[in-house]
Amino acid sequence: MIISTESELAEFCARAASFDAVAVDTEFLRERTFHPRLCLIQVGTPEESVAIDPLALKGHLDPLAALLTDQSTIKVFHACTQDMEVILHALGVLPEPIFDTQVAAAFLGERLQVAYNGVVQAFCGVTLPKTESLTDWSRRPLTAEQLEYALDDVRYLIRAYAVMRERLEAEGRLWWVLDELRPLVERSHYEIDRRQAYKRVKRVNSCTRKQMAIARELAAWREGRAEKLDIPRKWVMSDEVLVALVKRAPHTVEDVRGVRGTEQLSEGDVAAILVAVDRGRRCPPDRLPPAQHARKAPSGELESVVDLMYALLRLVAERAGVATAMIASRDDLVDYVDHPERSRLREGWRFELVGTRLDDLLAGRMGLTVKDRRIELL
């Protein structure tokens, strides 16, 4: 079923709101725009699955926004970050409460960042085709095959959710998943801070702090320009050109034009770049961005301790059926030794699962041995 009228949308959302949970997925394009362009929203309940056409509805999606923010109905996603970003931009709301089957799968024996097909196979016993993965979802009309492909993304998602939630509750891990998802319902996770955009510029770490101040101004200008024109930021200026301008710190139009890749910039763009560079150049020392240092390698002694900690981590993860990478990285283990007061392994489900064991290991109250070619606890 495809929904293309306001009355159909209102009727469906009223029906969907009666369920404890609904599955949600989106289809969008972002190759040629600054913000992703929402082309289709799929919503599934235990009884029906629909594709909502935002292009036909021309933004009149208030009933859907109300459903997505209804606190009595859980919105189930798979790898929700991009869907949440798209929905926030298109509807102005963030779905809440949410459940993410990719995150949940990592607590149920699947690898971290398992694909949707893998979740459906593992928890529904169904193998899905991927025949329409390169579809241009902005074109109309959509074919029956395209709609079926799109609806499969929620048809089985709601079924997988039911199986996963039952298992998580039985194992006492549902709160682990919900705790991991808490940051994903905060607007700050998706809203762009132009003053922080420079941190995502490739090779910006090679700059000095003074150059970083120029990079901060140039990247902020590029964000605003790209958003105003609704084009990808790299179409305004590539990262390579931005870094080249930062290091040249141009004073004149000729200085800017001397950098390859600036040919498409208008006279107004060049003038704005010079203003941004000058603003960065005049940044007071106490307001310079912090230096971006690569993480210092641990000492040989600490590296050996971390090796032992990682062996314990993998053992605990294997026994618990939780993806090792979901629990901690080697860098997390270094922080646990060097800065225990700020380690995430001292909080929530991570401390319950592995933190106490790490404390015992580091205090000498626990050891590791090898038995039958397997690591065992002493």
C-alpha positions, 0 to 999 in steps of 0.5 A: 500500500502506498499512501499519497493523500492526507486522509489516508495518512491520518487513517493509517497513523491512527491505526498504527498508534494502537500498537506498542511498536511500529517499524520505520525506514526511509528512502532518500537521496543525498548525492546532489543536495546538502541535506538528504532529500526524503523520498519515501517513508515506510512504516510497518505494524504487526498487521500492515506495512505501508509506504508513505509518499512525502513527494505526493503529500508535499510536506503535509506529514503532521499525523506521521510526526505525531506518531513518531513522537508518541511516547506510547509507541516504540519506533523500531529502526535498523541502523537508525542514525541516517533515518533519524537525521532525514526525519528531523530535517524533513519533519522537524521532529526526532522519533522517540522512544526508539529501538535499533535492531542493529544495536540490539543484535550486537547484544544477542551474538551477532557482529557489530554493525550487522546488516539488515539482511543479516538480522532478518536471516538470524531472527526471522529465518528469511533471506531478502533480495537486494535487487533495488538497492540502487533505485532512484527513489525520487522518480515516480511512479514507483514500480510494484517491485520497488514498493515490495523491496521498500516494504520488506524493510519494515515488514520483517523489521517489526517481526525481528523486533518482537523476537529480539525484545523477548530474548533481551528481556529473558536475558536481562539485557533490554536496559543495556540496549536502551542505555546505548540508544539514549544519545541517539534521541538527542538533537545535538547528535544530528544538528550541524554546528558550523563552528565545529565543521573544520574537525571533519575536514580531511588532513586538517590535523596537519595544521598548526593551531593558528591555521586551525583558526583559519580552517574553522572560519573557512569550513563554517563559511563553506557549510553556510554556503552549501546549505544556502545553495542546497548542494554538497559541501564539496561542490562549493570547495573540496577538503583539499582546496580548503586545506590548501587555502588554510596553509596559504592564508591568502590576502588577495583575490590573486592568492585565492585564484592561485589555488587549483580548484577555485575556478568555480568560485564566484567573485562574491565567494572569493571575497567571502573567503578572504574575509573568513581567512582574515577573521581566522588570522586575527583570532586571539591566542586564547581562542585558538582551536586545540591542537589535534594530536594523534593518540600517543602510543602506550608504553611497552609495559602498558601495552602488555597490560592492555593485551591481557585486558583485551584477552579478558574482554574477548573472553567475557564477550564470547561468553556473554554473546555480545560483540567485543567492539560494542563493549570496548576498544583497545583505546578504551582499555588504555583510558581505563588504566590511565583515566579511570574516572572518565572511562565509559567502562565504569558506567552502566552495563559495561561496568556490570559486564566487564568493568568489575572483572577488569578491576579484579584483573588489574588488582591481581585478584584474577588471572588468565590461563590456557587450557585445551588451547582456550583462555580460561579464568583463574 
